[in-house]
Amino acid sequence: MNPIYTDTPQRYGLISRALHWAMALVLGWQFLTALTHVLLEDSALDEFMWSTHKAAGVLLMLLILLRLGWALHNRRQRPPSVSRAARAGHVLLYLLMLGIPFFALLRQYGSGRELTVFGLQLMPGFAGEKIEWLMLPANLFHAWAGWLLLVLIIGHVLMVFVHRRQGQDVLPRMLGK
C-alpha cells in the first residue's frame, strides 16, 4: 500500500487522519444535537437535530469500528504515545466511543421500536413488553458517558497545547505535516 495512506512512527497516514477528523465532525454534531435537546427541548430546531441523533450514532459506531481495525492493522508503525497517561486517555476515549452507541443499541432493541437509519432497517420492532433489563444499562450509562466523553475530548484537545508547550508538538502528526 502507498506509504501516504499508512501510519509511520512520525505521523498518521491519510486513512487514520480521515477517520479521526470524520469522527471529530460527527461527534461534534452529536454533542450539538444533545445540547440542543437539553436546552431547547420540543423546539423546531430540537425536532430537526434530534431526528439525526440515532443515524449519526450508527455512523459513529461504524467509523470507530473501522478506526479500531485500521489502528490494529497499523499498530507496529504508528506514532508512539507520549506518555502512559496519554495511552490511558486514548484507551478510555475508544472504550467510551464503542460503549456509548453499543448501550444505545441495547436500549433501542429492548424498547421494541424498530431502528431505521439512512433508509435501512437495522432492527425490526416487536410487539409486547419492553425488555427492561436491556434498557436499564443504557438508561444509566448512555447520557452520562456521553457527557464524560465530551469532557475527555476537550481534555484531549487541550493536551495538544500542553504537549506543544512542553516541546512535543503532536498536532502535525494528525495534520500530516
Short mmCIF file of the C-alpha atoms (twelve columns), coordinates in Angstrom:
data_MODEL
# 
_entry.id   MODEL 
# 
loop_
_atom_site.group_PDB 
_atom_site.id 
_atom_site.type_symbol 
_atom_site.label_atom_id 
_atom_site.label_alt_id 
_atom_site.label_comp_id 
_atom_site.label_asym_id 
_atom_site.label_seq_id 
_atom_site.Cartn_x 
_atom_site.Cartn_y 
_atom_site.Cartn_z 
_atom_site.pdbx_PDB_model_num 
ATOM 1   C CA . MET A 1   0.000   0.000  0.000  1 
ATOM 2   C CA . ASN A 2   1.177   3.536  -0.731 1 
ATOM 3   C CA . PRO A 3   3.042   4.933  2.330  1 
ATOM 4   C CA . ILE A 4   0.920   8.102  2.262  1 
ATOM 5   C CA . TYR A 5   -2.088  6.042  3.385  1 
ATOM 6   C CA . THR A 6   -0.442  4.093  6.211  1 
ATOM 7   C CA . ASP A 7   0.888   5.312  9.538  1 
ATOM 8   C CA . THR A 8   4.575   5.818  10.273 1 
ATOM 9   C CA . PRO A 9   6.358   6.442  13.580 1 
ATOM 10  C CA . GLN A 10  6.483   10.161 12.637 1 
ATOM 11  C CA . ARG A 11  2.896   10.776 11.518 1 
ATOM 12  C CA . TYR A 12  -0.528  9.241  10.990 1 
ATOM 13  C CA . GLY A 13  -1.366  8.235  7.433  1 
ATOM 14  C CA . LEU A 14  -4.152  9.628  5.319  1 
ATOM 15  C CA . ILE A 15  -6.656  6.931  6.316  1 
ATOM 16  C CA . SER A 16  -6.043  7.379  10.074 1 
ATOM 17  C CA . ARG A 17  -6.326  11.148 9.708  1 
ATOM 18  C CA . ALA A 18  -9.512  10.937 7.623  1 
ATOM 19  C CA . LEU A 19  -11.139 8.627  10.180 1 
ATOM 20  C CA . HIS A 20  -10.029 10.849 13.087 1 
ATOM 21  C CA . TRP A 21  -11.345 14.088 11.587 1 
ATOM 22  C CA . ALA A 22  -14.557 12.474 10.262 1 
ATOM 23  C CA . MET A 23  -15.262 11.208 13.773 1 
ATOM 24  C CA . ALA A 24  -14.479 14.646 15.196 1 
ATOM 25  C CA . LEU A 25  -17.101 16.191 12.893 1 
ATOM 26  C CA . VAL A 26  -19.785 13.589 13.633 1 
ATOM 27  C CA . LEU A 27  -19.055 13.679 17.386 1 
ATOM 28  C CA . GLY A 28  -19.331 17.468 17.266 1 
ATOM 29  C CA . TRP A 29  -22.740 17.081 15.602 1 
ATOM 30  C CA . GLN A 30  -23.807 14.518 18.215 1 
ATOM 31  C CA . PHE A 31  -22.927 16.837 21.085 1 
ATOM 32  C CA . LEU A 32  -24.686 19.723 19.354 1 
ATOM 33  C CA . THR A 33  -27.853 17.612 18.948 1 
ATOM 34  C CA . ALA A 34  -27.703 16.531 22.608 1 
ATOM 35  C CA . LEU A 35  -27.129 20.079 23.830 1 
ATOM 36  C CA . THR A 36  -29.999 21.352 21.695 1 
ATOM 37  C CA . HIS A 37  -32.205 18.548 23.032 1 
ATOM 38  C CA . VAL A 38  -31.398 19.512 26.622 1 
ATOM 39  C CA . LEU A 39  -31.600 23.304 26.230 1 
ATOM 40  C CA . LEU A 40  -34.292 23.722 23.555 1 
ATOM 41  C CA . GLU A 41  -36.483 20.669 24.129 1 
ATOM 42  C CA . ASP A 42  -39.606 20.485 21.942 1 
ATOM 43  C CA . SER A 43  -38.488 23.333 19.686 1 
ATOM 44  C CA . ALA A 44  -38.420 23.041 15.896 1 
ATOM 45  C CA . LEU A 45  -34.617 23.096 15.997 1 
ATOM 46  C CA . ASP A 46  -34.616 20.286 18.562 1 
ATOM 47  C CA . GLU A 47  -37.010 18.192 16.484 1 
ATOM 48  C CA . PHE A 48  -34.824 18.576 13.399 1 
ATOM 49  C CA . MET A 49  -31.487 17.968 15.111 1 
ATOM 50  C CA . TRP A 50  -32.634 15.191 17.461 1 
ATOM 51  C CA . SER A 51  -34.089 13.307 14.493 1 
ATOM 52  C CA . THR A 52  -30.492 12.846 13.246 1 
ATOM 53  C CA . HIS A 53  -29.040 11.630 16.564 1 
ATOM 54  C CA . LYS A 54  -29.553 7.877  16.044 1 
ATOM 55  C CA . ALA A 55  -28.316 7.890  12.455 1 
ATOM 56  C CA . ALA A 56  -25.219 9.841  13.452 1 
ATOM 57  C CA . GLY A 57  -24.679 7.389  16.323 1 
ATOM 58  C CA . VAL A 58  -24.794 4.435  13.929 1 
ATOM 59  C CA . LEU A 59  -22.365 6.253  11.627 1 
ATOM 60  C CA . LEU A 60  -20.051 6.844  14.601 1 
ATOM 61  C CA . MET A 61  -20.168 3.193  15.579 1 
ATOM 62  C CA . LEU A 62  -19.208 2.213  12.040 1 
ATOM 63  C CA . LEU A 63  -16.396 4.774  11.991 1 
ATOM 64  C CA . ILE A 64  -14.998 3.646  15.356 1 
ATOM 65  C CA . LEU A 65  -15.012 0.004  14.232 1 
ATOM 66  C CA . LEU A 66  -13.192 0.966  11.034 1 
ATOM 67  C CA . ARG A 67  -10.785 3.123  13.021 1 
ATOM 68  C CA . LEU A 68  -10.051 0.352  15.514 1 
ATOM 69  C CA . GLY A 69  -9.448  -2.140 12.731 1 
ATOM 70  C CA . TRP A 70  -7.163  0.286  10.922 1 
ATOM 71  C CA . ALA A 71  -5.281  1.101  14.149 1 
ATOM 72  C CA . LEU A 72  -4.711  -2.613 14.797 1 
ATOM 73  C CA . HIS A 73  -3.523  -3.067 11.213 1 
ATOM 74  C CA . ASN A 74  -1.021  -0.209 11.693 1 
ATOM 75  C CA . ARG A 75  -0.130  -0.927 15.335 1 
ATOM 76  C CA . ARG A 76  3.575   -1.562 14.687 1 
ATOM 77  C CA . GLN A 77  4.202   1.609  12.723 1 
ATOM 78  C CA . ARG A 78  2.008   4.233  14.459 1 
ATOM 79  C CA . PRO A 79  3.483   7.240  16.245 1 
ATOM 80  C CA . PRO A 80  4.214   6.267  19.841 1 
ATOM 81  C CA . SER A 81  2.183   7.634  22.747 1 
ATOM 82  C CA . VAL A 82  3.940   10.492 24.512 1 
ATOM 83  C CA . SER A 83  3.217   9.007  27.951 1 
ATOM 84  C CA . ARG A 84  1.335   6.294  29.800 1 
ATOM 85  C CA . ALA A 85  -1.324  8.856  30.700 1 
ATOM 86  C CA . ALA A 86  -1.803  9.674  27.002 1 
ATOM 87  C CA . ARG A 87  -2.125  5.981  26.191 1 
ATOM 88  C CA . ALA A 88  -4.657  5.505  29.020 1 
ATOM 89  C CA . GLY A 89  -6.609  8.561  27.834 1 
ATOM 90  C CA . HIS A 90  -6.803  7.205  24.296 1 
ATOM 91  C CA . VAL A 91  -7.911  3.783  25.543 1 
ATOM 92  C CA . LEU A 92  -10.660 5.446  27.605 1 
ATOM 93  C CA . LEU A 93  -11.759 7.513  24.591 1 
ATOM 94  C CA . TYR A 94  -12.008 4.371  22.458 1 
ATOM 95  C CA . LEU A 95  -13.913 2.476  25.172 1 
ATOM 96  C CA . LEU A 96  -16.454 5.281  25.507 1 
ATOM 97  C CA . MET A 97  -16.785 5.721  21.742 1 
ATOM 98  C CA . LEU A 98  -17.587 1.998  21.489 1 
ATOM 99  C CA . GLY A 99  -19.656 1.674  24.659 1 
ATOM 100 C CA . ILE A 100 -21.973 4.638  24.233 1 
ATOM 101 C CA . PRO A 101 -23.526 3.540  20.920 1 
ATOM 102 C CA . PHE A 102 -23.445 -0.127 21.988 1 
ATOM 103 C CA . PHE A 103 -25.613 0.606  25.021 1 
ATOM 104 C CA . ALA A 104 -27.879 2.814  22.910 1 
ATOM 105 C CA . LEU A 105 -28.420 -0.132 20.551 1 
ATOM 106 C CA . LEU A 106 -29.295 -2.345 23.536 1 
ATOM 107 C CA . ARG A 107 -31.835 0.232  24.688 1 
ATOM 108 C CA . GLN A 108 -33.242 0.534  21.184 1 
ATOM 109 C CA . TYR A 109 -33.708 -3.215 20.893 1 
ATOM 110 C CA . GLY A 110 -35.151 -3.513 24.405 1 
ATOM 111 C CA . SER A 111 -37.699 -0.787 23.664 1 
ATOM 112 C CA . GLY A 112 -39.265 -2.860 20.901 1 
ATOM 113 C CA . ARG A 113 -39.037 0.022  18.435 1 
ATOM 114 C CA . GLU A 114 -37.514 -0.527 15.037 1 
ATOM 115 C CA . LEU A 115 -34.272 1.188  14.106 1 
ATOM 116 C CA . THR A 116 -34.114 2.502  10.579 1 
ATOM 117 C CA . VAL A 117 -31.264 4.777  9.549  1 
ATOM 118 C CA . PHE A 118 -30.311 6.004  6.101  1 
ATOM 119 C CA . GLY A 119 -33.313 4.089  4.755  1 
ATOM 120 C CA . LEU A 120 -32.031 0.750  6.077  1 
ATOM 121 C CA . GLN A 121 -33.851 -1.194 8.749  1 
ATOM 122 C CA . LEU A 122 -31.141 -2.270 11.191 1 
ATOM 123 C CA . MET A 123 -33.505 -3.675 13.832 1 
ATOM 124 C CA . PRO A 124 -37.096 -4.722 13.453 1 
ATOM 125 C CA . GLY A 125 -39.514 -3.642 16.114 1 
ATOM 126 C CA . PHE A 126 -41.581 -6.061 18.139 1 
ATOM 127 C CA . ALA A 127 -44.941 -6.007 19.869 1 
ATOM 128 C CA . GLY A 128 -45.341 -6.747 23.516 1 
ATOM 129 C CA . GLU A 129 -43.483 -5.930 26.686 1 
ATOM 130 C CA . LYS A 130 -40.290 -3.927 26.649 1 
ATOM 131 C CA . ILE A 131 -37.169 -5.768 27.734 1 
ATOM 132 C CA . GLU A 132 -36.309 -3.632 30.749 1 
ATOM 133 C CA . TRP A 133 -33.051 -5.415 31.648 1 
ATOM 134 C CA . LEU A 134 -31.676 -4.469 28.202 1 
ATOM 135 C CA . MET A 135 -32.819 -0.886 28.526 1 
ATOM 136 C CA . LEU A 136 -31.548 -0.315 32.069 1 
ATOM 137 C CA . PRO A 137 -27.774 -0.194 31.323 1 
ATOM 138 C CA . ALA A 138 -28.268 2.342  28.548 1 
ATOM 139 C CA . ASN A 139 -30.650 4.411  30.638 1 
ATOM 140 C CA . LEU A 140 -27.961 4.575  33.322 1 
ATOM 141 C CA . PHE A 141 -24.924 4.842  31.047 1 
ATOM 142 C CA . HIS A 142 -25.635 6.491  27.693 1 
ATOM 143 C CA . ALA A 143 -26.169 10.149 28.614 1 
ATOM 144 C CA . TRP A 144 -23.654 10.369 31.465 1 
ATOM 145 C CA . ALA A 145 -20.987 8.572  29.456 1 
ATOM 146 C CA . GLY A 146 -21.688 10.896 26.542 1 
ATOM 147 C CA . TRP A 147 -21.025 13.966 28.672 1 
ATOM 148 C CA . LEU A 148 -17.905 12.267 30.103 1 
ATOM 149 C CA . LEU A 149 -16.748 11.654 26.534 1 
ATOM 150 C CA . LEU A 150 -17.210 15.354 25.782 1 
ATOM 151 C CA . VAL A 151 -15.072 16.272 28.818 1 
ATOM 152 C CA . LEU A 152 -12.378 13.810 27.704 1 
ATOM 153 C CA . ILE A 153 -12.439 15.180 24.156 1 
ATOM 154 C CA . ILE A 154 -11.985 18.714 25.484 1 
ATOM 155 C CA . GLY A 155 -9.090  17.396 27.588 1 
ATOM 156 C CA . HIS A 156 -7.707  15.629 24.507 1 
ATOM 157 C CA . VAL A 157 -7.691  18.912 22.585 1 
ATOM 158 C CA . LEU A 158 -6.195  20.855 25.499 1 
ATOM 159 C CA . MET A 159 -3.406  18.302 25.848 1 
ATOM 160 C CA . VAL A 160 -2.314  19.089 22.280 1 
ATOM 161 C CA . PHE A 161 -1.442  22.580 23.531 1 
ATOM 162 C CA . VAL A 162 0.125   21.302 26.753 1 
ATOM 163 C CA . HIS A 163 2.370   18.925 24.813 1 
ATOM 164 C CA . ARG A 164 3.337   21.721 22.446 1 
ATOM 165 C CA . ARG A 165 4.382   23.943 25.379 1 
ATOM 166 C CA . GLN A 166 6.436   21.008 26.674 1 
ATOM 167 C CA . GLY A 167 8.293   20.745 23.365 1 
ATOM 168 C CA . GLN A 168 6.329   17.777 21.977 1 
ATOM 169 C CA . ASP A 169 4.288   19.180 19.103 1 
ATOM 170 C CA . VAL A 170 1.930   16.272 18.430 1 
ATOM 171 C CA . LEU A 171 -0.577  18.105 16.200 1 
ATOM 172 C CA . PRO A 172 1.476   17.815 12.978 1 
ATOM 173 C CA . ARG A 173 1.256   14.020 13.332 1 
ATOM 174 C CA . MET A 174 -2.540  14.237 12.905 1 
ATOM 175 C CA . LEU A 175 -2.383  17.002 10.307 1 
ATOM 176 C CA . GLY A 176 0.015   15.016 8.103  1 
ATOM 177 C CA . LYS A 177 2.860   17.513 8.168  1 
# 
